C-alpha cells in the first residue's frame, strides 16, 4: 500500500470542483447570516433557516410548507419541525388551504412581519459581506452563470412560482 497522498487523475482538486464550491459558498452564506442575525437588538432569536422560511412566506404572502421545503431543499420532517417552532414563537399561523383540504397555508403573524422587517436588513448586510470578495463584473458573471445553472434544471411550474415572488 502506497503512503503517498496522490489522487487518481479523475479526482479534481477540491477547490476546482464546482459542486464543492457551490455547497461551501452556501455554507459560508448561512454562517454569515447566522452571525448577522445574532444581533442583540433583534427582538426574537432567529436562525438562518428560520429566517429563510419567514422570508419565503413574506415574499409569497401565503405558502404551503411542502413548497417551502422544496424551495429551501429541506425534507418534509425538517420543515414540519421548523413550522412548529415558528408557530410556537407566534411568528406564523396555519390556515386551511382552500384549494386542497389535506393541506394548509402559512401566513406571517403581526409579530412575524415585524421580525422580518428587523431581520431583512441584517440578512442583506450578510449577503453584502459575502459579495465583498468580488468586483461588479465578477458579481455579474457569477449571477449569470448561477442563473443559467438554476433555470436549466428548474421546471416551468417551479420557475413561474419563483418568479411570482420577485414581482
Helices and strands as residue ranges (DSSP letters): G 14-16, H 18-37, H 48-60, E 63-64, H 65-72, H 76-88, E 92-97, E 100-108, H 110-131, H 136-152, H 156-164
